[in-house]
Amino acid sequence: MTASEIIELLGSEQLLREGGYFKETYRSTLSTALEKGGSRSCGTAIYYLLTPETHSAIHRLRFDEMYHFYLATPSKCSN
């Protein structure tokens, strides 16, 4: 499959600020209060896709993330 076919099949949306494409597949019905007000779901799951034309912007999260790689391998980092 091509990246375009996967994006269309999943109905993925482009992440303009962070880069890439995503499709949320799960959101917990439980939520937790945030220190500055509001709330956040206790858990979500997404498909995230990078193409040669997109990037993943560096960002900091206060919550855990888990990665699974499908149809590709993790990028190799050079030291």
Backbone atoms as SQL, in Angstrom:
CREATE TABLE atoms (id INTEGER PRIMARY KEY, chain TEXT, resi INTEGER, resn TEXT, atom TEXT, x REAL, y REAL, z REAL);
INSERT INTO atoms VALUES
  (1, 'A', 1, 'MET', 'N', 0.834, -1.186, 0.000),
  (2, 'A', 1, 'MET', 'CA', 0.000, 0.000, 0.000),
  (3, 'A', 1, 'MET', 'C', 0.873, 1.241, 0.000),
  (4, 'A', 2, 'THR', 'N', 0.368, 2.286, -0.606),
  (5, 'A', 2, 'THR', 'CA', 1.072, 3.562, -0.579),
  (6, 'A', 2, 'THR', 'C', 0.602, 4.374, 0.621),
  (7, 'A', 3, 'ALA', 'N', 1.374, 5.385, 0.980),
  (8, 'A', 3, 'ALA', 'CA', 0.980, 6.269, 2.079),
  (9, 'A', 3, 'ALA', 'C', -0.366, 6.915, 1.780),
  (10, 'A', 4, 'SER', 'N', -0.575, 7.354, 0.555),
  (11, 'A', 4, 'SER', 'CA', -1.849, 7.985, 0.173),
  (12, 'A', 4, 'SER', 'C', -3.018, 7.034, 0.347),
  (13, 'A', 5, 'GLU', 'N', -2.818, 5.769, 0.008),
  (14, 'A', 5, 'GLU', 'CA', -3.891, 4.775, 0.173),
  (15, 'A', 5, 'GLU', 'C', -4.205, 4.547, 1.647),
  (16, 'A', 6, 'ILE', 'N', -3.184, 4.512, 2.490),
  (17, 'A', 6, 'ILE', 'CA', -3.395, 4.322, 3.933),
  (18, 'A', 6, 'ILE', 'C', -4.118, 5.529, 4.522),
  (19, 'A', 7, 'ILE', 'N', -3.700, 6.729, 4.147),
  (20, 'A', 7, 'ILE', 'CA', -4.350, 7.954, 4.630),
  (21, 'A', 7, 'ILE', 'C', -5.824, 7.950, 4.263),
  (22, 'A', 8, 'GLU', 'N', -6.121, 7.578, 3.027),
  (23, 'A', 8, 'GLU', 'CA', -7.517, 7.544, 2.575),
  (24, 'A', 8, 'GLU', 'C', -8.300, 6.438, 3.273),
  (25, 'A', 9, 'LEU', 'N', -7.718, 5.246, 3.386),
  (26, 'A', 9, 'LEU', 'CA', -8.400, 4.113, 4.019),
  (27, 'A', 9, 'LEU', 'C', -8.782, 4.424, 5.466),
  (28, 'A', 10, 'LEU', 'N', -7.865, 5.039, 6.207),
  (29, 'A', 10, 'LEU', 'CA', -8.121, 5.337, 7.622),
  (30, 'A', 10, 'LEU', 'C', -8.912, 6.626, 7.830),
  (31, 'A', 11, 'GLY', 'N', -8.979, 7.466, 6.800),
  (32, 'A', 11, 'GLY', 'CA', -9.597, 8.778, 6.982),
  (33, 'A', 11, 'GLY', 'C', -8.724, 9.658, 7.852),
  (34, 'A', 12, 'SER', 'N', -7.415, 9.566, 7.665),
  (35, 'A', 12, 'SER', 'CA', -6.459, 10.302, 8.499),
  (36, 'A', 12, 'SER', 'C', -6.526, 11.798, 8.241),
  (37, 'A', 13, 'GLU', 'N', -6.169, 12.555, 9.273),
  (38, 'A', 13, 'GLU', 'CA', -6.125, 14.013, 9.192),
  (39, 'A', 13, 'GLU', 'C', -4.682, 14.471, 9.275),
  (40, 'A', 14, 'GLN', 'N', -4.365, 15.567, 8.600),
  (41, 'A', 14, 'GLN', 'CA', -3.019, 16.113, 8.642),
  (42, 'A', 14, 'GLN', 'C', -2.826, 16.922, 9.923),
  (43, 'A', 15, 'LEU', 'N', -1.700, 16.715, 10.583),
  (44, 'A', 15, 'LEU', 'CA', -1.331, 17.498, 11.756),
  (45, 'A', 15, 'LEU', 'C', -0.442, 18.636, 11.282),
  (46, 'A', 16, 'LEU', 'N', -0.989, 19.812, 11.149),
  (47, 'A', 16, 'LEU', 'CA', -0.247, 20.929, 10.570),
  (48, 'A', 16, 'LEU', 'C', 0.907, 21.385, 11.455),
  (49, 'A', 17, 'ARG', 'N', 0.692, 21.507, 12.753),
  (50, 'A', 17, 'ARG', 'CA', 1.722, 22.023, 13.655),
  (51, 'A', 17, 'ARG', 'C', 2.790, 20.980, 13.964),
  (52, 'A', 18, 'GLU', 'N', 2.365, 19.745, 14.189),
  (53, 'A', 18, 'GLU', 'CA', 3.307, 18.685, 14.581),
  (54, 'A', 18, 'GLU', 'C', 3.878, 17.934, 13.379),
  (55, 'A', 19, 'GLY', 'N', 3.129, 17.849, 12.303),
  (56, 'A', 19, 'GLY', 'CA', 3.570, 17.122, 11.113),
  (57, 'A', 19, 'GLY', 'C', 2.968, 15.734, 11.041),
  (58, 'A', 20, 'GLY', 'N', 2.922, 15.182, 9.845),
  (59, 'A', 20, 'GLY', 'CA', 2.402, 13.837, 9.651),
  (60, 'A', 20, 'GLY', 'C', 0.885, 13.800, 9.576),
  (61, 'A', 21, 'TYR', 'N', 0.346, 12.588, 9.643),
  (62, 'A', 21, 'TYR', 'CA', -1.091, 12.330, 9.563),
  (63, 'A', 21, 'TYR', 'C', -1.484, 11.436, 10.732),
  (64, 'A', 22, 'PHE', 'N', -2.731, 11.593, 11.231),
  (65, 'A', 22, 'PHE', 'CA', -3.175, 10.736, 12.326),
  (66, 'A', 22, 'PHE', 'C', -4.645, 10.378, 12.187),
  (67, 'A', 23, 'LYS', 'N', -4.994, 9.256, 12.825),
  (68, 'A', 23, 'LYS', 'CA', -6.385, 8.829, 12.946),
  (69, 'A', 23, 'LYS', 'C', -6.564, 8.259, 14.343),
  (70, 'A', 24, 'GLU', 'N', -7.429, 8.889, 15.138),
  (71, 'A', 24, 'GLU', 'CA', -7.706, 8.374, 16.482),
  (72, 'A', 24, 'GLU', 'C', -8.572, 7.131, 16.357),
  (73, 'A', 25, 'THR', 'N', -8.187, 6.053, 17.068),
  (74, 'A', 25, 'THR', 'CA', -8.941, 4.799, 17.013),
  (75, 'A', 25, 'THR', 'C', -9.579, 4.445, 18.346),
  (76, 'A', 26, 'TYR', 'N', -9.155, 5.111, 19.420),
  (77, 'A', 26, 'TYR', 'CA', -9.709, 4.822, 20.748),
  (78, 'A', 26, 'TYR', 'C', -9.555, 6.046, 21.633),
  (79, 'A', 27, 'ARG', 'N', -10.571, 6.301, 22.467),
  (80, 'A', 27, 'ARG', 'CA', -10.499, 7.344, 23.495),
  (81, 'A', 27, 'ARG', 'C', -11.220, 6.813, 24.728),
  (82, 'A', 28, 'SER', 'N', -10.536, 6.811, 25.858),
  (83, 'A', 28, 'SER', 'CA', -11.107, 6.335, 27.114),
  (84, 'A', 28, 'SER', 'C', -12.307, 7.192, 27.511),
  (85, 'A', 29, 'THR', 'N', -13.274, 6.564, 28.129),
  (86, 'A', 29, 'THR', 'CA', -14.421, 7.310, 28.659),
  (87, 'A', 29, 'THR', 'C', -14.077, 7.936, 30.009),
  (88, 'A', 30, 'LEU', 'N', -12.937, 7.551, 30.590),
  (89, 'A', 30, 'LEU', 'CA', -12.478, 8.131, 31.850),
  (90, 'A', 30, 'LEU', 'C', -11.611, 9.349, 31.559),
  (91, 'A', 31, 'SER', 'N', -11.655, 10.328, 32.451),
  (92, 'A', 31, 'SER', 'CA', -10.807, 11.511, 32.278),
  (93, 'A', 31, 'SER', 'C', -10.191, 11.894, 33.616),
  (94, 'A', 32, 'THR', 'N', -9.161, 12.723, 33.519),
  (95, 'A', 32, 'THR', 'CA', -8.471, 13.191, 34.716),
  (96, 'A', 32, 'THR', 'C', -8.381, 14.711, 34.667),
  (97, 'A', 33, 'ALA', 'N', -8.444, 15.344, 35.833),
  (98, 'A', 33, 'ALA', 'CA', -8.365, 16.804, 35.909),
  (99, 'A', 33, 'ALA', 'C', -6.921, 17.250, 35.679),
  (100, 'A', 34, 'LEU', 'N', -6.772, 18.382, 35.013),
  (101, 'A', 34, 'LEU', 'CA', -5.455, 18.974, 34.795),
  (102, 'A', 34, 'LEU', 'C', -5.203, 20.072, 35.805),
  (103, 'A', 35, 'GLU', 'N', -3.935, 20.312, 36.129),
  (104, 'A', 35, 'GLU', 'CA', -3.574, 21.308, 37.136),
  (105, 'A', 35, 'GLU', 'C', -4.075, 22.701, 36.790),
  (106, 'A', 36, 'LYS', 'N', -4.047, 23.062, 35.525),
  (107, 'A', 36, 'LYS', 'CA', -4.449, 24.412, 35.099),
  (108, 'A', 36, 'LYS', 'C', -5.915, 24.476, 34.689),
  (109, 'A', 37, 'GLY', 'N', -6.689, 23.501, 35.107),
  (110, 'A', 37, 'GLY', 'CA', -8.104, 23.460, 34.764),
  (111, 'A', 37, 'GLY', 'C', -8.359, 22.569, 33.568),
  (112, 'A', 38, 'GLY', 'N', -9.606, 22.239, 33.346),
  (113, 'A', 38, 'GLY', 'CA', -9.967, 21.363, 32.254),
  (114, 'A', 38, 'GLY', 'C', -9.696, 19.911, 32.602),
  (115, 'A', 39, 'SER', 'N', -9.809, 19.057, 31.625),
  (116, 'A', 39, 'SER', 'CA', -9.571, 17.632, 31.843),
  (117, 'A', 39, 'SER', 'C', -8.955, 17.018, 30.598),
  (118, 'A', 40, 'ARG', 'N', -8.500, 15.790, 30.747),
  (119, 'A', 40, 'ARG', 'CA', -7.861, 15.057, 29.664),
  (120, 'A', 40, 'ARG', 'C', -8.292, 13.599, 29.758),
  (121, 'A', 41, 'SER', 'N', -8.484, 12.972, 28.606),
  (122, 'A', 41, 'SER', 'CA', -8.812, 11.545, 28.592),
  (123, 'A', 41, 'SER', 'C', -7.685, 10.761, 29.244),
  (124, 'A', 42, 'CYS', 'N', -8.049, 9.704, 29.955),
  (125, 'A', 42, 'CYS', 'CA', -7.033, 8.864, 30.596),
  (126, 'A', 42, 'CYS', 'C', -6.235, 8.058, 29.575),
  (127, 'A', 43, 'GLY', 'N', -6.747, 7.896, 28.381),
  (128, 'A', 43, 'GLY', 'CA', -6.001, 7.157, 27.365),
  (129, 'A', 43, 'GLY', 'C', -6.596, 7.343, 25.989),
  (130, 'A', 44, 'THR', 'N', -5.748, 7.351, 24.994),
  (131, 'A', 44, 'THR', 'CA', -6.166, 7.374, 23.591),
  (132, 'A', 44, 'THR', 'C', -5.228, 6.478, 22.801),
  (133, 'A', 45, 'ALA', 'N', -5.648, 6.094, 21.605),
  (134, 'A', 45, 'ALA', 'CA', -4.793, 5.357, 20.679),
  (135, 'A', 45, 'ALA', 'C', -4.982, 5.974, 19.301),
  (136, 'A', 46, 'ILE', 'N', -3.873, 6.134, 18.579),
  (137, 'A', 46, 'ILE', 'CA', -3.943, 6.702, 17.236),
  (138, 'A', 46, 'ILE', 'C', -3.031, 5.920, 16.299),
  (139, 'A', 47, 'TYR', 'N', -3.338, 5.996, 15.015),
  (140, 'A', 47, 'TYR', 'CA', -2.382, 5.647, 13.971),
  (141, 'A', 47, 'TYR', 'C', -1.723, 6.960, 13.583),
  (142, 'A', 48, 'TYR', 'N', -0.408, 6.954, 13.432),
  (143, 'A', 48, 'TYR', 'CA', 0.344, 8.151, 13.052),
  (144, 'A', 48, 'TYR', 'C', 1.235, 7.782, 11.887),
  (145, 'A', 49, 'LEU', 'N', 1.212, 8.592, 10.832),
  (146, 'A', 49, 'LEU', 'CA', 1.947, 8.268, 9.619),
  (147, 'A', 49, 'LEU', 'C', 2.812, 9.434, 9.180),
  (148, 'A', 50, 'LEU', 'N', 4.076, 9.137, 8.931),
  (149, 'A', 50, 'LEU', 'CA', 4.988, 10.116, 8.343),
  (150, 'A', 50, 'LEU', 'C', 5.287, 9.674, 6.918),
  (151, 'A', 51, 'THR', 'N', 5.339, 10.625, 6.010),
  (152, 'A', 51, 'THR', 'CA', 5.730, 10.372, 4.629),
  (153, 'A', 51, 'THR', 'C', 7.060, 11.067, 4.382),
  (154, 'A', 52, 'PRO', 'N', 7.726, 10.785, 3.274),
  (155, 'A', 52, 'PRO', 'CA', 8.978, 11.497, 2.989),
  (156, 'A', 52, 'PRO', 'C', 8.796, 13.010, 2.913),
  (157, 'A', 53, 'GLU', 'N', 7.588, 13.475, 2.651),
  (158, 'A', 53, 'GLU', 'CA', 7.323, 14.914, 2.534),
  (159, 'A', 53, 'GLU', 'C', 6.936, 15.567, 3.865),
  (160, 'A', 54, 'THR', 'N', 6.731, 14.770, 4.918),
  (161, 'A', 54, 'THR', 'CA', 6.301, 15.323, 6.204),
  (162, 'A', 54, 'THR', 'C', 7.400, 15.142, 7.242),
  (163, 'A', 55, 'HIS', 'N', 7.179, 15.698, 8.423),
  (164, 'A', 55, 'HIS', 'CA', 8.142, 15.635, 9.503),
  (165, 'A', 55, 'HIS', 'C', 7.403, 15.462, 10.824),
  (166, 'A', 56, 'SER', 'N', 8.108, 15.146, 11.863),
  (167, 'A', 56, 'SER', 'CA', 7.545, 15.119, 13.208),
  (168, 'A', 56, 'SER', 'C', 8.270, 16.184, 14.016),
  (169, 'A', 57, 'ALA', 'N', 7.569, 17.250, 14.361),
  (170, 'A', 57, 'ALA', 'CA', 8.168, 18.356, 15.113),
  (171, 'A', 57, 'ALA', 'C', 8.484, 17.908, 16.536),
  (172, 'A', 58, 'ILE', 'N', 9.585, 18.387, 17.054),
  (173, 'A', 58, 'ILE', 'CA', 9.964, 18.082, 18.430),
  (174, 'A', 58, 'ILE', 'C', 8.944, 18.728, 19.362),
  (175, 'A', 59, 'HIS', 'N', 8.472, 17.952, 20.321),
  (176, 'A', 59, 'HIS', 'CA', 7.511, 18.464, 21.289),
  (177, 'A', 59, 'HIS', 'C', 7.677, 17.695, 22.591),
  (178, 'A', 60, 'ARG', 'N', 7.212, 18.271, 23.659),
  (179, 'A', 60, 'ARG', 'CA', 7.311, 17.659, 24.977),
  (180, 'A', 60, 'ARG', 'C', 5.919, 17.268, 25.457),
  (181, 'A', 61, 'LEU', 'N', 5.826, 16.065, 26.009),
  (182, 'A', 61, 'LEU', 'CA', 4.563, 15.582, 26.554),
  (183, 'A', 61, 'LEU', 'C', 4.721, 15.309, 28.040),
  (184, 'A', 62, 'ARG', 'N', 3.663, 15.546, 28.780),
  (185, 'A', 62, 'ARG', 'CA', 3.676, 15.219, 30.211),
  (186, 'A', 62, 'ARG', 'C', 3.093, 13.841, 30.462),
  (187, 'A', 63, 'PHE', 'N', 2.715, 13.144, 29.397),
  (188, 'A', 63, 'PHE', 'CA', 2.078, 11.844, 29.509),
  (189, 'A', 63, 'PHE', 'C', 2.838, 10.821, 28.670),
  (190, 'A', 64, 'ASP', 'N', 2.644, 9.562, 28.953),
  (191, 'A', 64, 'ASP', 'CA', 3.332, 8.491, 28.241),
  (192, 'A', 64, 'ASP', 'C', 2.831, 8.362, 26.804),
  (193, 'A', 65, 'GLU', 'N', 3.753, 7.943, 25.915),
  (194, 'A', 65, 'GLU', 'CA', 3.420, 7.574, 24.543),
  (195, 'A', 65, 'GLU', 'C', 4.015, 6.199, 24.281),
  (196, 'A', 66, 'MET', 'N', 3.335, 5.415, 23.444),
  (197, 'A', 66, 'MET', 'CA', 3.825, 4.106, 23.056),
  (198, 'A', 66, 'MET', 'C', 3.821, 4.045, 21.528),
  (199, 'A', 67, 'TYR', 'N', 4.883, 3.507, 20.957),
  (200, 'A', 67, 'TYR', 'CA', 5.004, 3.440, 19.505),
  (201, 'A', 67, 'TYR', 'C', 5.019, 1.999, 19.023),
  (202, 'A', 68, 'HIS', 'N', 4.332, 1.748, 17.921),
  (203, 'A', 68, 'HIS', 'CA', 4.381, 0.485, 17.194),
  (204, 'A', 68, 'HIS', 'C', 4.669, 0.857, 15.746),
  (205, 'A', 69, 'PHE', 'N', 5.567, 0.146, 15.100),
  (206, 'A', 69, 'PHE', 'CA', 5.911, 0.464, 13.727),
  (207, 'A', 69, 'PHE', 'C', 5.299, -0.572, 12.791),
  (208, 'A', 70, 'TYR', 'N', 4.527, -0.094, 11.798),
  (209, 'A', 70, 'TYR', 'CA', 3.886, -0.948, 10.814),
  (210, 'A', 70, 'TYR', 'C', 4.359, -0.529, 9.424),
  (211, 'A', 71, 'LEU', 'N', 4.652, -1.483, 8.577),
  (212, 'A', 71, 'LEU', 'CA', 5.048, -1.229, 7.189),
  (213, 'A', 71, 'LEU', 'C', 6.300, -0.372, 7.085),
  (214, 'A', 72, 'ALA', 'N', 7.080, -0.280, 8.131),
  (215, 'A', 72, 'ALA', 'CA', 8.295, 0.525, 8.108),
  (216, 'A', 72, 'ALA', 'C', 9.149, 0.142, 9.307),
  (217, 'A', 73, 'THR', 'N', 10.247, 0.821, 9.439),
  (218, 'A', 73, 'THR', 'CA', 11.118, 0.615, 10.597),
  (219, 'A', 73, 'THR', 'C', 11.413, 1.966, 11.220),
  (220, 'A', 74, 'PRO', 'N', 11.834, 1.990, 12.470),
  (221, 'A', 74, 'PRO', 'CA', 12.181, 3.267, 13.093),
  (222, 'A', 74, 'PRO', 'C', 13.323, 3.928, 12.329),
  (223, 'A', 75, 'SER', 'N', 13.338, 5.238, 12.329),
  (224, 'A', 75, 'SER', 'CA', 14.427, 5.980, 11.695),
  (225, 'A', 75, 'SER', 'C', 15.726, 5.684, 12.419),
  (226, 'A', 76, 'LYS', 'N', 16.799, 5.633, 11.671),
  (227, 'A', 76, 'LYS', 'CA', 18.117, 5.425, 12.272),
  (228, 'A', 76, 'LYS', 'C', 18.678, 6.779, 12.676),
  (229, 'A', 77, 'CYS', 'N', 19.189, 6.867, 13.884),
  (230, 'A', 77, 'CYS', 'CA', 19.786, 8.108, 14.376),
  (231, 'A', 77, 'CYS', 'C', 21.294, 8.023, 14.204),
  (232, 'A', 78, 'SER', 'N', 21.880, 9.101, 13.766),
  (233, 'A', 78, 'SER', 'CA', 23.341, 9.131, 13.674),
  (234, 'A', 78, 'SER', 'C', 23.890, 9.935, 14.840),
  (235, 'A', 79, 'ASN', 'N', 25.001, 9.492, 15.357),
  (236, 'A', 79, 'ASN', 'CA', 25.627, 10.169, 16.499),
  (237, 'A', 79, 'ASN', 'C', 26.631, 11.182, 16.037);
